[in-house]
Amino acid sequence: MNLYVMILLLFIILLLFVAPDVYLSLVTFRGAAWWVHLLIWVPVLVAVGTLFSVRIGGLTNVKTEVFIILLLCVAFPQLLFVLFSLIGKMVGLAWHPAAIIGNGVGAVAGVMLLLSAIYGLTFGWKNLKVQQDELTFDNLPAAFEGYKIVQISDLHVGSYGKNPAFLEKVVQYVNAEQPDLIVFTGDIVNTSSEEITPFESVLSKLQAKDGVVAVLGNHDYCMYGMGEHPADLREGALPVVAAERRMGWDILLNEHRLISRDGSQIAIIGVEHTGKPPFPQIGDLRGAMKGLPDSTFKILLSHDPSHWRREVLPDTDIPLMLAGHTHAAQLKIGSWSPVQWMYKEWSGLYVEDNQQLFVSEGVGGTIPFRFGTSPKIIVHTLRHR
C-alpha cells in the first residue's frame, strides 16, 4: 500500500474511530467497568491492525470488508451519537434537559444507522432489480428499431467469495430478457484476475443474439492488490482479458465492432479506462473510432462517466455512451448519494442536445453492501424518434 494512502487511512481512523472513542470513554461511560471501555476500544484496535496487515501482506477482499464493516457498523453510529451528544451538551449550558435529550436522540440515531448498515450487508446487496429503459434517437437506423441491449456493470466478483448463487441469478435474469446484445461496462474483479475463476462457467452462460461485448474498468488492471505493479498497466489487465475471452466475451481494447441488420450497421466502440486521477487514463477514443464513417450510429462503452463530459461531448457526435463505475456509492437516500460530490453524472440518463449518457449503478461492489440502491440490470431498448 502506498505510504501516503496509509497516512490518509490513519487520519480517517483517528477522526472516525479514536475521537468518538475518547469521548465515549471519558464522558459518556466515565466510571464504567473496565470491560465496557475494552468493548469501546476493540474496534479501533482491529481497524489499525487491519491497516498494518495491508501494509505488510497486501490488500485482500477480506481486509477491505473488515475495515468497511467496522466503519459502517461501529465508527459511523458512534460518531453520530457523539455529534448529537455534543450538541445537546452545548444547548444544555442554557437549558439543562437538552444534554439528556441529546444523548437519547444520538442513541436512537446511532442504532438506526447500525440497523441500516446490517440491512445493507445482509439483504440490500441481494435485492437484484431489472430496469427497463427506452432510448430514442433521430439517427437510429430503421433496422435497429426495438434493438434490445442489456447492460451489466461492476460485478466485482471477488466480493462473493466462491459462491456463484447470486451471479447465477444475474445470468438467469439477463437471459430471460432475450437480448440482442449484452454489454459489460467494466470492473469484473476487485484486486486479482484469480477472483474470476470460480465464476467463469456461470458467466459464460450469458446469451445474446450478437454476443457479449465488454470493456475494462479501473479494478480490472489489478492495481489494488499486493506486490509491485507493472509500469504498463495493460500488463496487469492481461489475465482479466484472457479470462473474459475464455467466457466467450468480446473485449474491446480501444477498438470497435460493427453489428449488421438488414443492410444497416451500428458500431459498438469500447475504450480502455479513462477517468479522473488517480484512476488509469489509457483510453484512446480516436483510435477506437478509426475507420468508422461519420454517418455510422455509434454506441460507446466507457467505464468512467466523467469521460463523457471531458472528451465525448466536446470532441465527438457519439449519440450514446454507456458507463458504470460510481455504484451510486452503494448508498442512496431518495435521489441523493454522496458520490454526487465527486461525479456530475452518476446514475441514470443524462442528455445534452443529441447526445446521451446512461450510468448504471452496477450489480456488485467492493464489499457486499447496498442501501437505497439495488443491484441493477439495465435493459435498453433503442427507438427511432
N, C-alpha and C positions, 0 to 999 in steps of 0.2 A: 504494500500500500504506500502511495506517495506520502512523504513526510508532512507536506502541507495539508493534505486531506486528513491525516491523522490528527494534526493540531486542531483543525476545524471541528472534527468529531469530538475531541476532548473538550473543546469550548462548549459544544452543544450539550455534552454530558453535565458540565458544570452548571450550565444555565437551566437545563430541564430536570436534572436529577438532584444534584448536590444542593442547589439553593432551596428548593422546596423541602428537601430532607432536613436541612439545618433548621428551617422554620418549624417543621413538624416536631423535631426533637427538642428544640429549645423553647418553643412557645406552646404549641397545641398539646403535646404529650410530655411536657416537662414534669418530672417527678414520677413518670410511669415506670413499670417494671423493666428490667434490663432487656427482656426478650422482646418487648414492644419496640424498643429502639433498634434491636437487631433486625426485626422484620422491616423496619423503615429503611435500613441501610443495605440490606442484602441485594436488592435490585441494582443499585448503583455499582456495587462491587462486581456483580455479574456483567453489567454493561461494560465496565472498564476492562474486566478480564477478557471479554469477547473481543474488544477492540485490540488489545495487545496480542491476542491469539491470531488475529488477522495480520498484524504486523509481522509476526513470526512465521506463521504457517500458510498465509494467503487467505483470500476471501472464498467462502463457500456459501451455498444456499442456506444451510442450517444456521451459520453465523449471522447472515443477513436477517433471517427470520427471527432469531432470538433477540437481536438488537431492536428490530422494529416492533416486535410484540411487547417488549419492555416499554418502548415509547408509548404505544397505544394504550396498554393496559395499566401502566404504572405512572410513568412520567407525566403524561398529559392530564389524567384525572387528578393527580396530586397538585400539579401546577394550577389547575382550575380552582381547586379547593383553596389553595393559598391566596390566589388573587381575590376571591370573594371574601376570605377571612381578613385580609389586609384592608380591603375597602370598608368592611364592617368595623374594624378597629379604628380606622381614621374617622368615620362618621360617629363612632361611639365616643369620641372625645367630646362631642357636643350632645349626643343623645345615647345614653348608656346601652339601651336594649339593642342597638344596631350591631354591637360586637357579637352578641349571641345569634342574632338573625343572620349575620354574615357567615358564621360558621355553619349554620343549618343549611342555608342556601348553597354554600360551597360544597357541603357533603352530598346534598341531593344532586347537584350538577356533576360532581365527580363520579358518583355512582351511575348516573345516566350515561356519561361518557364511557365508562367502563363497560356497561351493558351493550352500548352501541358497538364498541370495539369487539366484544365477544361475538355479537351477531355477525359482524363483517368477517371475522376469522373463521366462523363455523358454517354459516349459511349464505352470506352475501355473495361470496365468490362463486357459488354453485348455481346461482339463480339465472341460468342461461336464457337469453331472450333472442328472438328473431325479429328484426326491424325491417319493415317493408318501406321502400323509398323509390319514388319516381323522379327521374331527372329528365328535363326537357331541353331540347336544343334546336336551333334554327337550321343547322347544317348537318344533322344526323342523316346518313344515307337511308333511304326508304327501306332497304332490305334489312336494316337493323332495328326497325320499329319493334318494340317489345323485347329487345335483346336483354337477357337477364344475367347480371353479373353478381355473384355472391362474394362479398369482401369479408375476409377474416384478417385479424391483425393481432400482433403482440401476444402470441401464445405463451411464451416464457415457460416452456415445458419443464424446466428444472424445478419449478415450484410445485410440481405434482409428484415428486419423488419418482417412483417407478409404477405408480398406479394409473392404468390407462382409462379408468372408468369415465372420468369427465371428458377426456378427448374423444372417447367413443361416442359420447352423447353429442359432441360438437360435430363429428363426422356424420352422424345419423341425421341431425337437423339440416346440415348443409345439403347432403344428398337428397333429402326429401323435397328440396326446392327445385330439383331437376334443372340446375343452372346451365346456361350456355357456356359460361366461363367462371372459374374461381380465381380470385386474385388474393394473394397474401402480401400485406404491406409491411412486413419486417418484424424482427425480434422473435425468432423462434426459440432462442435459448436465453439463459441468464448470463452464464460465465464460460461455459465449455460446450464444445460440439458433442461430447460424450452424453450430454443430457438427452439428446435426440434418440439414442439407441433403443431405449425401451418402448419408444412410440413410433418407430419407423413403420411397422406393419399396420398400425392403426391409421396413421396419416396418409399412407399410400392408398387407402381405400376411398379417398376423396375422388368424386367423379363429376365430370362436366363434359359437355359435347366438345368444347375446344380446350379442355385440359385445365391444368393449374399453373398459373404464372405467378412468380414471386420476386420480391426484391429483398435486399438485406437491410436490417436495422442496426442501430449502433451496438446493441449487445451481440449481434451476430459476428462481429470482428473479434470476439473473445478477448477483449481488452480489460476486463474487470476481474479476471481470475488471478491465480498465483503465478509466480515466475516472471521472467523477462519477456517483454512483448517485442515482436519483430518490428524493425524500422519501417517496413512496408506493412501497413495494417491489413492489406489484402491477403497476406500470408495467413494471418490469424483466422480469416473467414473461409479459407480453402476447405477445411474439414466440414464446415457447415454447408457449404455449397455442394460438396460431394454427397453428404447425407441427404440433402433435399433432392438432388438428382436421382439418387437411389430410390427415392419415394415416387419418382416419376414427375416431379415438379420441374417446370421450365424457369430457370433463374436468369433474370435479365441483369447483366452487369454492364450498365451504360450502353444499352442496345435496345432494339425494338423487334416486335413480331407483328406480322400482318395477319389479320383474320378476314376471310372472304365469305361473302354471302351473295349469291345470285349476281355475280359480276361486280359487286361493290366491295370495298375494303375499309376497315378501320385499323389503326395502328395502336398497339399497346406498347408504351415506352416505359422502360424501367431504368432507374439510375441507382448507383450505389449511394450510400448515406451521405447526405449533405444537409447540415443543420448548424445550429448555434454552437459556438465553443462551449464546453470542451469536447463536444461530440465530433466524430470524424466528418471531414468535409472533402470527400474524394469523388463525389458525383460529377459526371460530365454530361450535362443535358444536351449540349450542342452535338457532342459525339454520338449520343444515343439517338438523335433525330437525323443523323447524316443519311442522305439519300432519300428522305421522305419528301414527296411533293407537298407544296404548301396547302393544297386543297384537301389533303388526307385528314379525315376526322381522327383526332388524337386523344388518347387517354393516358395520362401519366401516373405511374406508380412511384411515389417517393415517400419514404418513411416519415420524415420530419415535416410537419405542416408549415413551419417557418420558411421553407423553401419556396412556397407559393408566392408569398409577398416579396421575397428577396430577389427571385430570378424569373419565375414563371409569369407573373403578371406584367412586369415591365419589359421583358425581352421576348415573349412568345405569344402566340394566339391559341395556345392549347385550351380547348373548351372545358376539360375535366381533369382534375388531379385527385387521386385517392391517397390518403395518408393515415397514419396512426400515431404512435409514439407517446401521446400525452396521458393515456389511460384515464383521462379526467381526474388524474391524481388518485384514482381508485377511491375517491371521496367526493361526494357531491351532495349539497343540501339545496333542494329546489333546482334553480338554474345556476347556482354558484358553486365554484370549485376553486381551491387555492391555486390550481395550475394556471388559472387565467392571469395571475400575477406575472407569469413567465411567457405565456403564449397568447397572442391576439386571437388566433384561430385555434380552438382546442377541442371542439365537439360539434358534430353535425355539419350542416350545409352552409357554405358561405358563397355569395355571388357578387361579382363585380363586373358590370357590363355583360359581355358574353362569355365570361369565364367563371367556372365553378370549382370549389374545393369541398370535398367531403372528408371529415376527420372522424375516423372510428374511435370509440372509446376502448376498443380492444376486447379480447377474450380473457386473457390472463394478466399476470403482473409479477413483479419481482418477489412478492410474497402472496400467498392465497388469502387475500383480504379485499373486500369491496363493501362500501356503504354508500347507498344513494345512487350508485351507478352500476347497473347489472352488466355482466359479461355479455357482449352483443355480437351476433352475426348479422351483417347488413346485406339486404337483398336490393340491389339497384336495378330498376327496370328503365331502360332507355326509351325515351319517347321523342317524336318529332313535334316541335311546337307549331 
